[in-house]
Amino acid sequence: MSKFTNLLLIALLLLSFNALAQFGGPTAVKVATVEEVMMSPIRKVPANVQAKFISNIKAESRGVVVLIAEIGSLINQGDVIAELIDTQSTLREQELKDAVNSASAKFDFMQSENARLKDLVKKNLISNSELEQNQSDFLSAQSDLAQAKSRHDQYLDQITKLTIVAPFDGYVMQQFAQPGQLLNSGDNVIEFMQSNNLEVVVNVPFQYRSQITNNAIWKIETSDKKIIEATVSEFIPAATGMSRTIEVHLTINDDNLWSGESVYVLVPKQAAQKIIAVPRDALVIRKQGTFLYTVVDNKSHQVDVITGMAEGDLIAVKGLLSPGDTVIIRGNERLRPDQEVKIIEN
C-alpha cells in the first residue's frame, strides 16, 4: 500500500470521526445549579491544630512506680495510667488503726465513767468537781478519737492515690518516671493529651478584628484541601507581638485531624454578602474572556461572566444568571453555543 493511500485512509478516518461528533446526537454533560449564597472575601492564615487540654499528671502520694502506661496509649477516663506502692503502707496503716482503737477504748471508758459519776452526784455520794473533771477528760477523749480517725482516713486516701487514673479520655505523650523509681508527692508522672477535643489556634491580623466574635462560624482548609467548619470559641482582645495579631481559638469536630497538624484558617475580611455562585468547574477560560454554559431547552447557552471571590468549590460570578439556573460542569470544554446536550447523572 502506497504512502499516498495511507494518508488518504487517515484523512477519511478523521472526517468520519468529525462527522460522528457533529451528527452523532446530543453531547453528554454533567450539570449543577446556580446558587445564591452568603460569602465574604477571605484571607488564608496559617494555623495549627492542637489538643485543648494537655496535662502533666503528678503523683499525689509518695511511692515506688510498679506500672506506667506506654507512650501513645489511649486511656479512657477513670482507667489506670500509673500504679505506685508504699512499702511501709501495711505497717503505717496498722499503726494508725491501733491509735484509733486505743482512742476509742479511752473514749468508751470516759463515757461509761461519766454516766457512773452522774448517778453518784444525784445520790450525793460525790462532789460536782469530780464530775466536772470527768467531763473535761471525756471531751478530750472524744477529740482524740476524732483526730485518730481523721489521720487514719487521710492515710487511706493517700493509699488510694497511689493508683493514678486518667482524668479524661486521652493519649500518653511522655513518661516522666520508670518502674522501680521512687516518687514523692508532686513529682511528674505522665504528660497526658485529651483526645476528641481539638481546637485550632490562629493569629489573626488586627485589621480583621471586627469579624472576630464568639460563636462565629469560620472555615478551615486542611492539608488535603478539605474544607471543614469551625466555631470561634474564645479570643484574646488585644494585638500582641511584633505582627500585631489577635490570638483566636476555634473549636473543631473532625476525627481526621491530628494535634500538631498545620491548616489554613479562612479568615473573613468583612461581613458576608449575598452573591450568585457556581462550581469552579463550570467556568470555561479563554484568552478572550471567561464564560460558562447554561442548559436551555436541552441546548447549550453561552453566558459571559466576571468572576469574584471564591470559597471552597464555589466561585462568585456576575452575568446573566439567576439562582436555580442549570450550568454545565462536565463536557463543557468542547461545546459550542446552541449545541444539543444530554444531561447525565455520573
C-alpha positions in Angstrom: 0.0 0.0 0.0 1.4 3.4 -1.1 2.2 6.3 1.2 -0.5 8.3 -0.6 -3.1 5.6 0.1 -2.2 5.6 3.8 -2.6 9.3 4.1 -6.0 9.1 2.3 -7.2 6.5 4.7 -6.2 8.6 7.7 -7.9 11.6 6.3 -11.1 9.6 5.7 -11.0 8.3 9.3 -10.6 11.9 10.7 -13.5 13.1 8.5 -15.7 10.2 9.8 -14.9 11.0 13.4 -15.7 14.6 12.9 -19.0 13.7 11.2 -19.9 11.4 14.1 -19.1 14.2 16.6 -21.2 16.6 14.6 -24.1 14.4 13.7 -23.9 11.6 16.3 -26.6 13.1 18.6 -26.6 15.3 21.8 -23.4 15.7 23.8 -23.4 14.1 27.2 -22.9 16.7 30.0 -23.0 16.9 33.8 -24.7 19.9 35.4 -25.1 21.8 38.6 -27.3 24.5 39.9 -26.6 28.3 40.2 -26.8 29.2 43.9 -27.4 32.3 45.9 -25.2 32.1 48.9 -23.7 34.3 51.6 -20.0 34.8 51.1 -17.2 37.1 52.2 -13.7 37.7 50.9 -11.3 35.7 52.9 -7.6 35.7 53.8 -5.9 32.3 54.3 -3.9 32.4 57.5 -1.7 29.5 58.6 -2.6 27.9 61.9 -2.1 24.7 63.9 -4.4 22.1 65.3 -3.8 21.3 69.0 -5.4 19.4 71.8 -7.5 21.7 74.1 -6.0 20.1 77.2 -2.5 18.7 77.7 -1.8 17.9 81.4 1.2 16.9 83.4 -0.2 14.2 85.7 1.6 14.3 89.1 2.0 11.9 92.0 -0.2 12.8 94.9 1.5 10.4 97.3 5.0 9.0 97.9 5.6 5.6 96.4 7.6 3.4 94.0 6.4 3.0 90.4 5.3 -0.5 89.6 3.2 0.2 86.5 3.1 3.1 84.0 1.2 3.4 80.7 3.1 3.2 77.4 3.7 6.3 75.2 0.9 6.5 72.6 -1.6 4.5 74.7 -5.2 5.6 74.5 -6.6 5.6 78.1 -10.2 6.1 78.9 -11.3 8.3 81.7 -11.0 6.6 85.1 -8.7 3.8 83.8 -5.2 3.3 85.4 -2.3 5.2 83.9 0.2 4.5 86.7 0.4 2.4 89.8 2.7 3.1 92.8 3.3 1.2 96.0 4.3 2.3 99.5 6.5 -0.4 101.1 5.6 0.9 104.6 1.9 1.2 103.9 0.9 -2.0 105.8 2.9 -1.0 108.9 1.7 2.6 108.8 -1.9 1.6 108.3 -1.8 -0.8 111.3 -0.2 1.8 113.5 -2.9 4.3 112.7 -5.6 1.7 113.2 -4.2 0.8 116.6 -4.2 4.5 117.5 -7.9 4.6 116.6 -8.6 1.5 118.7 -6.8 3.0 121.7 -8.6 6.3 121.4 -11.9 4.5 121.0 -11.3 2.4 124.2 -10.4 5.5 126.2 -13.5 7.3 124.9 -15.7 4.4 125.8 -14.2 4.3 129.3 -14.7 8.0 129.8 -18.2 7.8 128.5 -19.1 5.0 130.9 -17.3 6.8 133.8 -19.3 9.9 133.0 -22.6 8.1 133.3 -21.5 6.4 136.6 -20.4 9.7 138.2 -23.6 11.5 137.2 -25.5 8.8 139.0 -23.3 9.2 142.1 -23.8 13.0 142.1 -27.6 12.5 142.0 -27.2 10.4 145.2 -25.0 13.0 146.8 -22.2 10.4 147.1 -19.5 12.6 145.4 -19.0 16.3 144.7 -19.7 18.0 141.4 -16.0 18.8 141.0 -15.2 15.1 140.3 -17.9 15.0 137.6 -16.6 18.2 136.1 -13.1 16.8 135.8 -14.5 13.6 134.2 -16.5 15.7 131.7 -13.3 17.5 130.7 -11.5 14.2 130.3 -14.4 12.8 128.3 -14.4 15.8 125.9 -10.6 15.4 125.5 -11.0 11.6 124.7 -13.8 12.4 122.2 -11.4 14.9 120.4 -8.5 12.4 120.5 -10.7 9.7 118.9 -11.9 12.1 116.1 -8.3 13.1 115.4 -7.1 9.4 115.3 -9.9 8.6 112.9 -9.1 11.6 110.7 -5.4 10.6 110.5 -6.4 7.0 109.6 -8.8 8.2 106.9 -6.2 10.6 105.4 -3.7 7.8 105.1 -6.3 5.6 103.4 -6.9 8.4 101.0 -3.2 8.6 100.3 -3.1 4.9 99.6 -5.9 5.2 97.0 -3.9 8.0 95.3 -1.1 5.5 94.7 -3.3 4.4 91.8 -3.3 7.2 89.3 -6.2 7.3 86.9 -6.9 9.2 83.7 -8.8 12.5 84.3 -10.3 12.3 80.8 -10.0 10.2 77.6 -6.6 10.8 76.2 -3.2 9.7 75.0 0.0 9.3 76.9 2.5 11.7 75.3 5.5 11.4 77.6 6.7 9.4 80.6 8.5 11.2 83.4 9.1 8.1 85.5 10.0 4.4 85.1 9.1 1.3 87.0 11.2 1.0 90.2 11.6 4.8 90.6 10.7 6.4 93.9 8.4 9.4 93.5 7.4 12.0 96.1 4.1 13.8 96.2 4.2 16.5 93.4 6.6 14.7 91.1 5.6 14.5 87.4 4.5 11.1 86.2 3.0 11.4 82.7 2.2 14.1 80.1 -1.4 13.4 79.0 -3.2 14.8 76.0 -7.0 14.8 75.8 -8.5 13.1 72.8 -11.5 14.1 70.8 -11.3 17.7 71.9 -9.2 19.6 69.4 -9.0 23.2 68.6 -7.3 25.4 66.0 -5.2 28.4 67.3 -4.6 31.2 64.7 -3.1 34.6 64.9 -5.4 36.9 63.0 -4.2 40.2 61.6 -5.5 43.1 63.7 -7.3 44.8 60.8 -9.9 42.0 60.7 -10.8 42.4 64.4 -14.4 43.4 63.5 -15.0 39.8 62.2 -13.9 38.1 65.4 -17.0 37.3 67.5 -17.7 34.4 69.8 -19.7 31.5 68.1 -18.9 32.9 64.6 -18.6 30.1 62.0 -15.3 30.1 60.1 -13.9 27.6 57.7 -10.7 25.6 57.9 -8.7 24.2 54.9 -6.8 21.1 55.7 -3.5 19.9 54.0 -5.5 17.7 51.6 -7.7 20.7 50.6 -10.7 19.6 52.6 -12.9 22.4 53.9 -14.4 22.0 57.3 -16.3 24.3 59.6 -15.0 25.6 62.9 -16.6 27.8 65.7 -14.8 30.7 67.3 -14.8 29.7 71.0 -12.5 32.3 72.5 -10.0 35.0 71.7 -7.7 37.5 73.4 -9.0 41.0 72.7 -5.5 42.5 72.3 -3.0 42.9 69.5 0.2 41.1 70.6 3.6 40.5 69.2 5.6 42.3 66.5 3.0 41.4 63.9 0.1 42.9 66.0 -2.2 39.9 65.7 -5.1 38.6 67.8 -4.9 35.0 69.1 -8.2 33.2 68.2 -9.2 29.7 69.3 -11.7 27.7 67.1 -13.4 24.5 68.2 -13.5 21.8 65.5 -15.1 18.4 65.3 -13.3 16.2 62.8 -11.8 12.8 63.7 -9.4 13.0 60.8 -7.4 15.9 62.2 -4.3 15.4 64.4 -2.9 17.5 67.1 0.1 19.5 65.7 -1.3 19.4 62.1 -0.9 22.5 60.0 -4.0 24.0 58.5 -5.2 27.3 57.0 -8.0 29.4 58.6 -10.1 31.2 56.0 -10.5 34.5 57.9 -13.3 36.7 56.6 -12.1 40.2 55.7 -15.6 41.7 56.0 -19.2 40.8 56.7 -20.7 38.2 54.4 -22.8 39.4 51.4 -25.3 37.7 49.2 -23.8 36.6 45.8 -24.5 34.4 42.8 -22.1 31.4 42.8 -21.4 28.4 40.6 -18.9 25.5 40.9 -15.4 26.3 39.6 -15.7 23.5 37.0 -18.5 25.5 35.3 -16.0 28.1 34.1 -14.5 28.0 30.6 -11.5 30.3 30.5 -10.2 31.6 27.1 -7.9 34.4 26.0 -10.9 36.5 25.0 -12.6 36.1 28.4 -14.4 33.7 30.8 -17.8 32.2 30.2 -20.0 29.2 31.1 -22.8 27.3 29.5 -26.3 27.0 30.8 -28.8 24.5 29.6 -31.9 25.9 27.9 -34.3 23.6 26.1 -31.7 20.9 26.0 -29.2 23.2 24.3 -26.0 24.9 25.5 -26.3 28.6 26.0 -23.1 30.6 26.4 -23.1 33.2 29.2 -20.2 35.6 29.7 -19.3 36.1 33.3 -16.9 38.1 35.6 -15.6 36.1 38.5 -15.2 37.3 42.0 -14.4 35.8 45.4 -14.3 32.1 46.0 -15.0 29.7 48.8 -14.2 26.0 48.6 -15.6 24.7 45.3 -17.9 27.7 44.7 -16.9 31.0 43.0 -18.9 34.2 42.7 -19.8 35.3 39.2 -21.6 38.2 37.6 -23.5 37.7 34.4 -27.0 36.9 33.0 -27.7 34.2 35.6 -30.3 33.6 38.2 -30.4 31.2 41.2 -31.7 27.8 40.0 -30.3 28.0 36.5 -28.6 24.9 35.2 -24.9 25.2 34.4 -22.7 22.6 32.7 -19.7 21.4 34.8 -18.5 18.4 32.7 -18.3 18.2 29.0 -18.2 22.0 28.6 -14.6 22.3 27.2 -15.6 21.4 23.6 -19.1 22.6 23.5 -20.4 25.3 21.1 -23.3 27.6 21.7 -26.7 26.2 20.9 -25.4 22.6 20.7 -27.8 19.9 21.8 -26.9 18.3 25.1 -28.0 15.3 27.2 -27.7 15.6 31.0 -26.2 12.6 32.7 -26.1 11.8 36.5 -22.5 10.5 36.6 
